[in-house]
């Protein structure tokens, strides 16, 4: 994997705070900022990649997946030629 460069500008107070945190973490400033940014990037990606459901809806949804199909669903599937057949 090749190396890339990211250039940033910031005010002196933010840089001081970041440097203090980096020092306390025994990391270089660049490593600390990159680590924090990467962690936040993954959180944003994870949030956008998942669908959150209320607990009762989640339970009802998964219960419906294990329940026998409704007769109307079986009838509708039977009208689709050669795609879905229920085997008993």
C-alpha positions as CSV (number, residue, x, y, z in Angstrom):
1,X,0.0,0.0,0.0
2,X,1.5,3.4,-1.0
3,X,1.9,6.3,1.3
4,X,-0.3,9.4,0.8
5,X,0.0,12.9,2.4
6,X,-2.7,14.9,4.1
7,X,-2.0,18.6,4.8
8,X,-4.1,20.4,7.4
9,X,-4.2,23.9,8.9
10,X,-5.4,24.6,12.4
11,X,-5.3,27.3,15.1
12,X,-2.6,27.2,17.8
13,X,-5.0,26.2,20.6
14,X,-6.3,23.1,18.8
15,X,-2.7,22.1,17.8
16,X,-1.6,22.5,21.4
17,X,-4.5,20.3,22.7
18,X,-3.8,17.7,20.0
19,X,-0.1,17.7,20.8
20,X,-0.8,17.3,24.5
21,X,-3.1,14.3,23.8
22,X,-0.5,12.8,21.5
23,X,2.2,13.2,24.1
24,X,0.0,11.6,26.7
25,X,-0.7,8.7,24.3
26,X,3.0,8.3,23.6
27,X,2.3,9.0,19.9
28,X,3.5,11.5,17.3
29,X,1.1,14.2,16.5
30,X,0.6,12.8,13.0
31,X,0.0,9.3,14.3
32,X,-2.5,10.6,17.0
33,X,-4.5,12.7,14.5
34,X,-4.5,10.0,11.9
35,X,-5.6,7.4,14.5
36,X,-8.4,9.6,15.8
37,X,-9.6,10.6,12.3
38,X,-9.5,6.9,11.1
39,X,-11.6,5.8,14.2
40,X,-14.2,8.5,13.5
41,X,-14.3,7.7,9.8
42,X,-15.0,4.0,10.7
43,X,-17.8,5.1,13.1
44,X,-19.4,7.2,10.3
45,X,-19.2,4.4,7.8
46,X,-20.6,1.9,10.3
47,X,-23.5,4.2,11.2
48,X,-24.4,4.7,7.5
49,X,-24.0,1.0,6.7
50,X,-26.5,-0.2,9.4
51,X,-30.2,0.2,9.9
52,X,-31.3,0.6,13.5
53,X,-34.7,-0.7,14.5
54,X,-36.7,-0.4,17.7
55,X,-36.3,-3.6,19.7
56,X,-40.0,-4.6,19.3
57,X,-39.8,-4.2,15.5
58,X,-36.5,-6.1,15.4
59,X,-38.0,-9.0,17.3
60,X,-41.3,-9.0,15.3
61,X,-39.3,-8.9,12.0
62,X,-37.1,-11.9,12.9
63,X,-40.1,-13.8,14.3
64,X,-41.8,-13.3,10.9
65,X,-38.8,-14.8,9.1
66,X,-39.2,-18.0,11.0
67,X,-43.0,-18.2,10.9
68,X,-44.7,-20.3,8.2
69,X,-45.6,-18.1,5.2
70,X,-49.1,-16.8,5.0
71,X,-51.4,-18.6,2.6
72,X,-51.7,-15.4,0.5
73,X,-47.9,-15.3,0.1
74,X,-47.9,-19.0,-0.9
75,X,-50.7,-18.4,-3.4
76,X,-48.9,-15.4,-4.9
77,X,-45.6,-17.3,-5.2
78,X,-47.4,-20.2,-6.9
79,X,-48.6,-17.8,-9.6
80,X,-45.0,-17.0,-10.6
81,X,-44.1,-19.6,-13.2
82,X,-41.1,-21.8,-12.2
83,X,-39.7,-19.5,-9.5
84,X,-41.0,-20.5,-6.1
85,X,-42.6,-23.7,-4.9
86,X,-43.3,-24.8,-1.4
87,X,-42.2,-28.3,-0.7
88,X,-43.9,-30.2,2.2
